[in-house]
Amino acid sequence: MPHVTFTATLRRHLDAPPAEVPGATVREALEAAFRGNPRLRGYVLDDQGRLRKHVAVFVDGALVTDRDGLADPVRPGSGIHVMQALSGG
Amino acid sequence: MGSSDRLSVATRKGLFLLERRPGGWEIERCAFLGDPVSMVLDDPRDGTLYAALALGHFGVKLHRSDDRGRTWAEVAAPAFPAEPAGAGEAPSVQQVWALEPAGPDRPGALWAGTIPAALFRSGDRGASWSLVRALWDRPERKGWGGGGYDQPGLHSIAVDPRDPRRLLCAISTGGVWGTADAGETWALRATGMYAEYMPPERRGDPNAQDVHRLAQAPTAPERLYAQHHNGVFRSVDGGERWTEITAIRPSKFGFAVAVHPRDPRTAWFVPAVKDERRVPVDGKLVVARTRDGGDTFELLREGLPQEHAYDLVYRHGLAVDAGGDRLAMGSTTGGLWISEDGGDRWVQHPARLPPVYQVAFGQASR
């Protein structure tokens, strides 16, 4: 199963432990991770289920391009990293 | 009504809770240090504190405290319903810009205003929220525009103390909207305002008005004051008709307005240089007070910086307490001033705070 990890900066706001989750796309994998942690969903996705503007997701080191649909494929052994994009001051 | 000994200060980098001690106002505690707190509500009905965060990366959050800020629990934040993929504008809340109790007889019921401009209601102390569709679906919404932010925002919610079904909401930019049936139907209430930034034929369009802040007199709710982009306006008929207050000085631009809790003819403003600069006139921070409904003003400056002061006071950055004598004012450069005598004299708090978004007094304590 894909392995999803979340940026450590999220820990200031809530628990976001790494998880082994089922899924063939980024959306399926993330939604699976949110099922056990529903509050986390609103930190990563906006009201419409899109990736938040200043959140970046990498799959096996490559930046996810479909930020609205999250249809990028993931493999059973993929590593999904949810990071914060750099912004602000 | 007595005075309030509690003051909440929402800033770009945290929420600061102050209490008045024999020696003066002290910061009792700080919460969410480092996080933008766009709005705080110290609910006068039950003392609950609500803090809305606008996290740069992780979106809008709402937290609630039942123990004066010692502990906080995250509750639901206002959010737009998910729309089918590819449908319409698919909005997402960027910021909570107003948070008000929905009436003294409705404990736990709240209204929230947001960017983009929308009104949300909660009946359960923020555990859940629903969009007020009747306002969101108004065709005039397509004519609203961004004011201080890219998207329009609903920043003022005035709940009529005589009848909590009656609301007035102000939008930057989108005029003033009123409802008499708790949000089922809406009508524009910005006739008489004018917009110099619009083409001549649209200047009087109520839907184009950039109201910066709306304040309602609690003891005479038909009396309203508005600090508008183009000046200061008043209404004596609940917003049916507005007239400009031309006596305001040293300038007619500003963001904040506060009304006395018992005397509807007393109100305070914080004028500034308009548009490109947005700093105090001549580098002197002053508060303009009227005691006759806007016919005349006196400028209050004792205790306020009068040289090289570049403090801007945002729309929620000025507040009066329930007693009417205590005022607080916070600025974009992190200055905090408190007056105990209706603004005659101000004392600067020694703290150098992050940029202040809002000051709010708690319920009266004696």
Interface residues (C-beta under 8 A of the other chain):
Chain A: T9 L10 H13 L14 R39 G42 Y43 V44 D46 D47 Q48 G49 R50 R52 H54 V55 D68 G69 Q84 A85 S87 G88
Chain B: L55 G56 H57 F58 G59 K61 E74 A77 A79 F80 P81 A82 E83 A85 A90 P91 S92 V93
